[in-house]
Amino acid sequence: MVSNQNKEALIIDPGSDAKSIVYYINKEKLNVKIILNTHGHYDHVGSVAALKDKYSIPFCLHSKDEKLLNSANLYLKIFEGNDSIKVPKVDYYYDKIDINNYV
């Protein structure tokens, strides 16, 4: 999580523990603007769908990671067992990003 002095924040690679992230956002009274993932591994995107829904914010992913994101549940099954995640819809793809546009 990155935030500025105005309490505007962006979530980076949120992992799978949405509950802890929501707790922190509420505790700090942050205004989350966007979720930014550096890549689409299942252990980085597990809570994205829940956070997108809760805060009505867009999800950004590197333009070359769509295939990896769409295979998240396959890799999760291979490495972790029978669990699955809700694969989030990507709102914006990027090749490079200027975070000043968001916070």
C-alpha positions in Angstrom: 0.0 0.0 0.0 1.2 3.4 -0.9 -0.5 6.6 0.3 0.1 10.3 0.3 -0.5 13.0 2.9 -4.1 13.4 1.7 -4.9 9.8 2.6 -5.2 8.8 -1.1 -3.7 5.3 -1.6 -3.0 2.6 -4.1 -2.8 -1.1 -3.4 0.2 -2.9 -4.9 0.2 -6.7 -5.2 -2.4 -7.3 -2.5 -1.9 -11.1 -2.1 -4.7 -13.1 -0.7 -5.5 -11.5 2.7 -8.2 -9.0 1.8 -9.5 -8.9 5.4 -6.2 -7.5 6.7 -6.0 -5.0 3.9 -9.5 -3.8 4.6 -8.7 -3.5 8.3 -5.6 -1.3 7.5 -7.5 0.9 5.0 -10.3 1.5 7.6 -7.9 2.1 10.4 -5.9 4.6 8.5 -9.0 6.1 6.8 -7.5 5.8 3.4 -9.2 6.7 0.1 -8.0 3.9 -2.2 -7.9 4.9 -5.9 -6.5 1.8 -7.7 -5.1 -1.7 -7.4 -1.7 -2.1 -9.2 -0.2 -5.6 -9.7 3.3 -6.1 -10.9 2.4 -9.5 -12.2 -0.4 -12.0 -12.3 0.8 -14.8 -10.0 -2.1 -16.3 -7.9 -0.4 -15.3 -4.6 -0.4 -11.6 -5.8 -4.0 -11.4 -7.1 -6.0 -13.6 -4.7 -7.8 -10.7 -3.0 -8.0 -8.3 -6.0 -11.6 -9.2 -6.9 -12.8 -8.7 -3.4 -11.0 -5.4 -3.0 -12.3 -4.2 -6.4 -15.8 -5.0 -5.4 -15.6 -3.4 -1.9 -14.0 -0.1 -3.0 -15.3 0.1 -6.6 -11.8 0.7 -7.9 -10.0 -0.3 -11.1 -7.4 -3.1 -11.3 -4.2 -2.6 -13.4 -1.9 -5.3 -14.6 1.2 -5.3 -16.9 0.1 -5.9 -20.5 2.1 -9.1 -20.8 0.6 -10.8 -17.8 -3.0 -11.5 -19.0 -2.2 -15.1 -19.8 -0.5 -15.6 -16.4 -3.5 -14.1 -14.6 -5.9 -16.3 -16.5 -3.9 -19.3 -15.3 -3.9 -18.3 -11.7 -6.2 -21.1 -10.5 -4.2 -23.7 -12.4 -1.0 -22.6 -10.6 -2.8 -22.4 -7.3 -4.0 -25.9 -7.7 -0.5 -27.2 -8.6 1.2 -25.4 -5.7 -1.4 -25.1 -3.0 -4.0 -27.9 -3.6 -7.7 -27.6 -4.3 -8.3 -23.9 -3.4 -9.4 -21.4 -6.1 -9.6 -17.6 -6.4 -12.0 -15.4 -8.3 -9.8 -14.2 -11.2 -10.3 -10.4 -11.4 -11.2 -8.5 -14.6 -8.4 -6.2 -15.6 -9.6 -2.6 -16.1 -6.3 -1.2 -17.4 -3.2 -2.8 -18.9 0.1 -0.9 -18.7 3.6 -1.1 -20.0 4.9 1.6 -17.6 2.9 3.6 -15.1 3.2 7.0 -13.4 1.8 6.6 -9.9 1.4 10.4 -9.7 -1.7 9.9 -11.9 -3.3 8.0 -9.0 -2.0 9.5 -5.7 
